[in-house]
Amino acid sequence: MTMDKKMITVILIWLAYKLFGFESAIIYFLLSTFLLTDFD
């Protein structure tokens, strides 16, 4: 079930990239990796 979390993260990063641009997508990616490591 770990792939589901990764797929959701990729989709959210893609949406953030489309809506807010490249810099925001990078920031969101860094935040999501910190959150995912906290949940692990």
Backbone hydrogen bonds in HBPLUS format (Angstrom, degrees):
<---DONOR---> <-ACCEPTOR-->    atom                        ^
c    i                          cat <-CA-CA->   ^        H-A-AA   ^      H-
h    n   atom  resd res      DA  || num        DHA   H-A  angle D-A-AA Bond
n    s   type  num  typ     dist DA aas  dist angle  dist       angle   num
A0006-LYS N   A0002-THR O   3.24 MM   4  6.59 154.8  2.31 146.0 153.0     1
A0007-MET N   A0003-MET O   2.81 MM   4  6.03 158.2  1.86 152.5 158.4     2
A0008-ILE N   A0004-ASP O   2.97 MM   4  6.16 162.7  2.00 150.8 154.9     3
A0009-THR N   A0005-LYS O   3.03 MM   4  6.17 153.6  2.10 139.6 147.1     4
A0010-VAL N   A0006-LYS O   2.91 MM   4  6.18 158.7  1.95 150.0 155.4     5
A0011-ILE N   A0007-MET O   2.94 MM   4  6.17 161.2  1.98 150.9 155.9     6
A0012-LEU N   A0008-ILE O   2.94 MM   4  6.12 160.6  1.98 149.3 154.5     7
A0013-ILE N   A0009-THR O   2.91 MM   4  6.11 156.6  1.97 149.3 155.9     8
A0014-TRP N   A0010-VAL O   2.91 MM   4  6.12 153.3  1.99 146.4 153.9     9
A0015-LEU N   A0011-ILE O   2.93 MM   4  6.20 156.4  1.99 148.6 154.8    10
A0016-ALA N   A0012-LEU O   2.87 MM   4  6.08 156.7  1.93 145.8 152.7    11
A0017-TYR N   A0013-ILE O   2.88 MM   4  6.07 148.4  1.98 142.6 151.5    12
A0018-LYS N   A0014-TRP O   2.94 MM   4  6.20 156.7  1.99 147.1 153.0    13
A0019-LEU N   A0015-LEU O   2.86 MM   4  6.01 156.7  1.91 150.8 157.3    14
A0020-PHE N   A0016-ALA O   2.79 MM   4  5.49 160.7  1.83 142.4 149.2    15
A0021-GLY N   A0017-TYR O   3.04 MM   4  4.55 138.6  2.21 111.6 121.3    16
A0025-ALA N   A0021-GLY O   3.19 MM   4  6.41 148.5  2.29 144.0 153.2    17
A0026-ILE N   A0022-PHE O   3.05 MM   4  6.38 150.9  2.14 150.2 157.5    18
A0027-ILE N   A0023-GLU O   3.03 MM   4  6.35 162.4  2.06 150.6 155.3    19
A0028-TYR N   A0024-SER O   2.83 MM   4  6.03 161.4  1.87 148.3 153.8    20
A0029-PHE N   A0025-ALA O   2.84 MM   4  5.99 148.7  1.94 140.6 149.7    21
A0030-LEU N   A0026-ILE O   2.96 MM   4  6.27 157.7  2.01 152.1 156.9    22
A0031-LEU N   A0027-ILE O   2.98 MM   4  6.26 161.5  2.02 150.7 156.0    23
A0032-SER N   A0028-TYR O   2.83 MM   4  5.99 158.6  1.88 148.4 154.6    24
A0033-THR N   A0029-PHE O   2.97 MM   4  6.17 151.3  2.05 146.1 153.4    25
A0034-PHE N   A0030-LEU O   3.14 MM   4  6.39 156.6  2.19 146.1 151.9    26
A0035-LEU N   A0031-LEU O   2.97 MM   4  6.26 156.5  2.02 148.8 155.6    27
A0036-LEU N   A0032-SER O   2.83 MM   4  5.99 158.1  1.87 147.8 153.8    28
A0037-THR N   A0033-THR O   2.99 MM   4  6.12 156.0  2.05 144.4 150.5    29
A0038-ASP N   A0034-PHE O   3.03 MM   4  6.21 145.1  2.16 140.2 149.8    30
A0039-PHE N   A0035-LEU O   3.03 MM   4  6.34 149.6  2.13 146.5 154.0    31
A0040-ASP N   A0036-LEU O   3.11 MM   4  6.34 135.9  2.31 138.5 150.0    32
